[in-house]
Amino acid sequence: MDTARIAVVGAGVMGLSTAVCISKLVPGCSITVISDKFTPETTSDVAAGMLIPPVYPDTPIHKQKQWFKDTFDHLLAIANSAEAEDAGVLLVSGWQIFQSAPTEEVPFWADVVLGFRKMTTNELKKFPQHVFGQAFTTLKCEGPTYLPWLEKRVKGSGGLVLTRQVEDLWELHPSFDIVVNCSGLGSRQLAGDLKIFPMRGQVLKVQAPWVKHFIRDGSGLTYIYPGIANVTLGGTRQKGDWNLSPDAEISKQILSRCCALEPSLRGACDIKEKVGLRPSRPGVRLEKELLVQGSRRLPVVHNYGHGSGGIAMHWGTALEAARLVSECVQALRTPAPKSKM
């Protein structure tokens, strides 16, 4: 086998970043990204893209921290480069505030973000309903800009991009030697994974250029995230809800909750509603699986189920997925021992 033919299924932030990492880490392979949806039609395009990670109950914390650190370092290097604007990556400072003191005052990611500290009494005066807060600087990675930037990198390294609906991973055999499954919610069908479910998120994108600091309620349900072209106001977490149409009543509630934290948002204009379905499960699925059908073998690497932490964790999990792909390629290149008669 000269060239290992690799198919990456899914073209959200997971699929594209994994394809880029494979092109960097796995020599002698051809990469094809296959998806029925590309930017701006993906969940990653709706995401606010703030690097504040969730906690996955089924994933060891040391692993979550490594993924987050790898992602933060990768995006910080972009933010500090001439590519920052083209990639849609920026540094944002702000506050995470709590109505009652959290059980964990210092989260696992505190020493990865920049300048993490407890808020002072004076700072907390801005938020009279809140008793505790954390101030820090983190990164924001904007999907609608970052995804085309990643796609350009996939193509620049010789990768192909194919618009096609995959109904079954076996369709890709024997055209491809290895399949990487980054299909998010599509894994219910493609991997028969019933642990994955949608967590509906509705947000508003508004014009409020005077808002420069992010504000996030510790519950994660109300947030104000200023970006390059607009401010994202959120949000919702509706488990098992597949509805992609915006709900006007929810939009009113989001605006009212955000205005309670930042009253100047009453002056926001050009309000656009967006909905995304986060691919959620108790832990990210990042592992190898060998599919077998009679005498046929299809090595698969799964990288999906990041929920609300897709952009916050993407590069770390893409690097790990690329290492698993490398192991699969080596296994294919190693001749099987001949059985002794």
Buried (B, 14 or more C-beta within 10 A) or exposed (E): EEEBBBBBBBBBBBBBBBBBBBBEBBEEBBBBBBBBBBBEEBBBBBBBBBBBBBEBEEBEEEBBBBBBBBBBEBBBEBBEEEEBEBBBBBBBBBBBBBEEEBEEEEBBBEEBBEEBEEBEEEBBEBBEEBEBBBBBEBBBBBBBBBBBBBBBBBBEEEBEBEEEEBEEBBBBBEEBBBBBBBBBBBBBEBBEBEBBBBBBBBBBBBBBEEBEBBBBBBEBEBBBBBBEEBBBBBBBBBEEBEEEEBBEEBBEEBBEBBBEBBEEBEEBEEBEBBBBBBBBBEBBBBEBBEBEEEEEEBBBBBBBBBBBBBBBBBBBBBBBBBBBBBEBBEEBEEEEEEEEE
